[in-house]
Amino acid sequence: MNDLIAVRAAIAWLDHVHGGRVGLADPQPVAETAGAVAFACHPLDPAATPLLTAAVAVPRSGASPFHPATANPWSDLADDLAARSPALQARRTNARGYLVAVDAAIDGGTASAVPWHPDHESPGWWDRLVEKHFPSSAVSTFDSWDTVIGAMASAGPDARGAIWVRRELRGQLITGNLVHAHVADGAVVILDGQRGGLAELETENLRDLVLALSHRPRPAATPAPWRAAAPDFPSAVAKARAWLILRPGDDLVLIDPAPQDESRRGWLFACAAARYVERGDWRDQTLDGALVVPKDARAPFGLPNARPWQWLERWDNGECDAVPSPGSGEASWFAATMPQLGPVLSASTHPDVRSALVELAMLPVGARALLWLRRRDRRGRESVGMLANAASTDTGLLLVDGITGQAAELDVDDVLATHVIRYH
């Protein structure tokens, strides 16, 4: 791929994803790897707030461009770029969602780290974020982590802040990050929700650090209803509904819960997108329709999209303790994801995996599609599904798990339906 083709691909993708609000800051690349060319991007309105995801990578393979990950854009550029899942990439760029989730956790609560969406960076995004989640903050810009830590320490107990890590490369602002700071027992703690722990205080390619500093004491600890034990059916239903309320928009509802959902360690419930229940259009349905409610005081959780029943059996037998994170994106994934991939050319429904694979095998070389496998649970309700990226290549059909990035393992049992969604 030459630079001119890469520039055109980047411009077209930015225009499509951001609705004409974002363009290239410079047609010269800021970084090049064996697999991709990266450009700086910015709002076309010169008065608008600079972007958090201020870089766009164009894979040399011809795959769709993407915004590199906010926590570590460099390693993201080095990863396999052949079949990048928009759903996975939206999680890699959701520094904003993780910042809010960490702040809630500091208060003893919880919040879903909603995946990145272009509207999250519409003009004024930083001011709105600070006003909503860190009200009455004093906003200052610093040139080093030492000065940020000093400002936090001087602020004393109950100080907390949002830090916008602004990176640059070749004189251009590029993808940044958002991390959380607070003072605990006299020490300044800086957390990166995407890394799941302490933030890396990076200095290379650092332009500056913008700190929104406020004071907010932690609220008195109160047990959350979704942290209660659920030894019987009524308490399990109440716990599940308390957990679903945490989702933005109350967009998931329980479907036909019953005492028969009980297992050794918990309850396997089913849920669906409220919009799907109302309208019946499969495009409105959720991908993550399983909800496991532990009998003990641990929080409910969703099942992994790949091999969910095998994982659930291991958990139920006490063979594993790690709980996969529940889905935190929009319940109706189709409307949120497809605009980032491109225009939908066709969508078909099949009763099983085999007939869907027959259609995919007939695609012309270069064609791309999503395969959505919808599963039933043991009671026949729709449960957790799976998305696979499909590409027709010179050597045959390539199917990649949209979450793990590995070769897709397709179930053939308990299939409710499969959909093949072709896009340009």
N, C-alpha and C positions, 0 to 999 in steps of 0.2 A: 504494500500500500504506500503510494507516494504522499508527500505532505499535502498536496492540493486536494486529493481525495479525502484525506483525513480531516482537513479543514471543513470541507463541504459536509461531511458526515456529522461533525461536531455541531456545526451551525444548524443543520436540519434537526438534529436531535434536541438541542436546546430550545429551538423554536417550538417544537412539538410538545415537549414536556412542560415547559414554562409558559406556554401560551403567548409567545412573542415578547416576553418581558426580559429575557436574558440572552446575551450574545457573547462572542469571544472578546476577551480584553485585548488580545493580540493574536494574529495568525501564526506567529512563531511559537513552536512548542516550548513548554517550560521543562519537560522531562520526556525522555524516550527510553523504553526498555525493549527487550527482544519481542515482547508480546503486544505492546501498546504505545501510542503517542498521546501525551497529555498536554492540554492547553489550559490556560487561565480563562475564567469566564466572569462576567460581571453583569449587574442590572443595566439595561439600556437607558434607564432614567438616571442621569448623573446625580440627582438629588436623593436617590434611594439608598437604603442601608446596604453596605457591602454584603455579599453572600457568605453564608457559612460554608456551603459546598461550592467553593469558588474555583473548582477545577473539573474538567471533563476528560475522561480517558476514551480513546478510540482504539479498540482492539485491531491489530493488523490482520486478524483472521476474517474480518468482515462482520463479526458479531456486533450486536447493538452497543453503542457507547453507554457510558455510565459515569456517575459521580463517584470518585474513590471514597473509601471509608473514612469517616471523620477521626476515629481513634488512631488509625495508622494507615494513611493513604499509601505509603511507600510499599508496605508488604502487600497491600491490596493490588497494586500494579504488578507485583511479581507473581501473584497467584495465577492459576489456570484461567484464561480468559475466553475459552472456546464457547462456553454456554453459561453466561452469567444470568442468574435468576433475578428478575426485578424484585420479587418478594424478599429474597435474601439480601439484596443490595439495599433495600429500604430499611432493613434492620441494621446494616452496617453504617448507614448514614444518619441514624436517628439519635444523635447526641442530644438533641433537644428533649426527646422523650425520656432518655435515661437521666438527664439532669433533673427533670421533674420527679421521676420515680425515686431517685436517691434522696431528694429533698423530703419527699413524703416518708421515706424509710427512716430518716433522721428523727422525724416526729413520731415514729412508732406506727405509722400507717403503711399504706401501700398504694401504688398507682401503676397502671400499665404503661410500659414504654412504647407509645404509639409509633409505628414505623414512619419514616420520613415521607413527607408529601410536599410537592412543589409549593403549595400555598403556605407552608410553614416559613418560607423565606420571601414572602411578598413584602413590598416596601414597608418599613417600620417594624420588622419582625423582632429585632432585639429589644426595642422599647416596649413592645407588647409583652414579650416574655418576662422582662424585668417587672413591669407594672403588675402583671397577673400573679406571678409566683414569688417575686422578691420585692414586694411593695415598700415604698419609702427608702429605697436604696440610694446610696451615694455612689455614682459611677465615676471611676477614674481609670486612667491608662498608665500602665507601668512597663518598664523595659526589661525587667528581670523577675524571676521567681522569688528571689530574696526580698525584693521590695514588696511584692504581693504578700508574702508570708509575714513580713514586718507589719504591713497595714492590718492584716487580720489579727495578729497577736496584740497590736496596740488597741484594737477595738474591744478586746476583752471577752468575758463570758457572753454566751448567747449570740455571738457574731456568726453570721453565715453569709456566703456569697456565691454568686455565679461568675465563673471565669470564662471569658471568650478567648481561647487560644488562637491567635491570628498568625498563620504561617505565610511565608513568602518564598518565592523561588525566581531567580533571574529578574528581580525587581517587581514581580507581579504577586498580588495577593492570591493565595491558593486555598485549598480546603483546610478549614480550621477545625477546632474541637470545642466542646463545652464541658467543663468539669465543675465539681461542687467543692466548696470549701466551708469548713465550720471549725469552731474552737471547742475542743472537748478536753476537760480536765487540764486546762491551761496550754494544751498543744494544738497547733494548727494541723488539721487533717484535710487532705485534698484527695477526693475520690473521683474515679472515672467509672461511671455505671456500665459502659460498654466493655471495659476490661474486667469488671467485676471486683474491683479492689482499688488500691492506691493508684493515683494517676502517675503517669510518667512525666516528670518535670523536664520536658524536652527543651533543648536550647538551640539545636541546629535548625536553621531556616526559620527561626522565630522572629516575627516582626515586632509584636508587642502583645501585652496581656491586658484585656479590659475586665475590670473587676466591678461588679455591682454588689456593694457591701451593705448589709442591713443587720438589724438586731431583732431576733425573734426567739423567745424562750420556747423550749419544748413543752408541748401540752402534757397535762397529767395523763399518765398511762391508763388506758381503758381497754379491756379485752374486746377485740373485734368479733362480731358474730360469726365470721367465717373461720375464726380460730377456735371455735368451740368444738367439743367432742360431739360426735354424731353416732351414738350407739344404736339408734332406732330409726325407722323410716321417716317419721315426721321431723326429727331433728336434722336428718340428712338433707331433706328437701329445703328446710329453712337455711341451712348452711350453704347449699348450692345457690339459692336465690340471693343470699347476701353477697356471695362472691360475684355473681353475674352483674349485680348492680354497680360494681366497681368499673365495669367496662364503659367507655364513652358512649353516650346516647342510649343506654339500656337496650342495645341492639341484639342481644341474644336471649332466647326464652327457652325454658325447659319443655321437653316434649314427652308426654305420657310417662312421668316417673311412677314407679310401682315398687312394692316390697320385693318383687322378684329381682330387682337390680342389685341386691346385696351379694357381696362376696366375703371372703375371709377378713380382709383388712379394710373394706370400704364399700362404696356404692358406685356402680357404673351408670351414670345418667346420660341422656342424650339432650342436645340443645340444637336450636336452629336459628337462623337469622330471622328477626321479626318481620322484615320486609318479605322474605320468602314465604313465611307462614301466611301473610296477608295476600300476596299476589300469586304465588305458585310458580313464578318464573325461576328456572334453575340457575340463571345468572345471578340471582340475588342470594343464593344459598351460601352458607359458611363452609370453609374447608375444614375447620376444627370443630366437629360436632360432638365430640366426646368430652365428658366432664367426670373425673373421678373424685369422689368425696371421701377422704379418709375417715375412719371411725374415731381416730384420736384427734388431737387438737391441731394437727397440721393443716395447712391451707389446701383447698381443692386444686386440681391441676388437669391439664389436658394430656392427651396421649401423643407420642411421636407419630409423625405421618408415615414413616416407614416401619413395617413389622410391628404394628401397635399391639396386637393380641399376644404376641410372644413376650413383648416387654411387660404387658399388664400381668401375665401369668407369673413372670419372675417376681414382679413387685408383690403380687398377692401372696406368693409363697415366702416372702421375706428375704428373697435372694438379692435384692438391690434396694438401696435407700435413696439414691439420687432421683430427684423428681424433675422431670422435664418442665420447662417453663410453659405456662398456658399461653395460647395465642393472644397477642395484644394488638393486632391490627384491626382494621375495619372488618366487621363480620362478613359483609358481602365483598369478597376479595376481587371479584371480576371487574367491577367498575373502578376500583382503585388501582388495579395492576395493568389492565390491558392498554390504557392510554400511554403508559410508559413504554410498552413494547412496540406499539404501532397499530395502525388501522386493522380491524378484524376483517379478514377476507371471507371466512365461512366458519360455521359452528355446527357440528353434527352430534347426534346422540346415539349410543350403541348400548345393547343390553349386556355386553360382556367385554372383556379385555381383548379377546381374539379378534372380533370384528373391528375394533378400533385399530389394532395393529395392522390389519389388512389395509385399512384406509391410509394409515401412515406410510406403509410400504409402497404405496402407489404414488406418493408425492414426488414431484420432479426434484432433481438435484438442486440444492440451494434453498429449498422451501423450509419454513420453520413453523412449528405449531406447539401448542401445549396439550398434554394429555391429562385430563382430570379424571381420576379414579375415585368413585364415590362408593363407600362401604356401608354395609348394614352391621349392626351389633347383634348380639345373641338373641335379642327380642325382636329383630326385624326393623328397628328404627335406623334412620340414617345416622352415621357416626363420623369418626375421623376419616378424612379423605387424603388424597395424595396428588401432588402436581409433578409432572415430569416434563422437562424441556425436550422437544423432539426436533431433530434436524436431519434432513436427507442429504447424505454426502456421497461422494464418488465410491466409497467403500461400503455403503449401506446405511441403515437407519441408526442414528445415535440417540439414545434415551438417557437423560441425566436427571437424577433426583433434584427437584427445585430447591430443597432445603439443604441437603448434605453436599451437593455438588458431585456426588459419586454416581456410578452407573445405577440406574433405577431398577429396583426389584419390585415387580408388579404382582400383586395378589390376584389369584383367579377365583378364590372362594369369597362368599359374602359380598359379592359385587352388586350394588344397586343399579349403577349405570356408569358409563364412561362417556366423556365428551372429548372430541377432537376440535381444537380451536386454532384455525390457521390465521396467521397475521403477516403483515408485510413488514 
